[in-house]
Amino acid sequence: MTAIQADYLEIIYEELLVNGSARGCAIAKAANVTRSTVTSTMRALKEMGFIHYEPYGTITLTEKGLSTAKDLRRRRQAIEAFFTDIFGTPPQIARELADMNKHGAPDKMVSSLQRLTRFIRAHKDEWLAWERQEASEKPHA
């Protein structure tokens, strides 16, 4: 599966969660592409066994598609949370960074980011105090 196909699979999953159904026009809008681009990708995802798809109909995920989409979303959310919670990155930028990195990030790295983020969330006061201390110890120019 290509990174673009994986992105579409995640978009389908999110459409199903939010709207209860996924349609090609909504996917095109979310991906900022034409409807014909979506159609060719939907055909490929159907051939790979990730979705149930008929032109102009609703799109649903197979068990394989659902499992893969959930994993893609989990990976993106883990990376996104790391950028927002640890680096204080604005949410939209964190989402973009996570989208760029979720495909190539090794599973070990994603699980480590999740653990680190959970740890820092659980120790938020100590984390903020440490950040303030680090900032105060830097030499001023």
Disulfide bonds with the S-S distance in Angstrom:
none
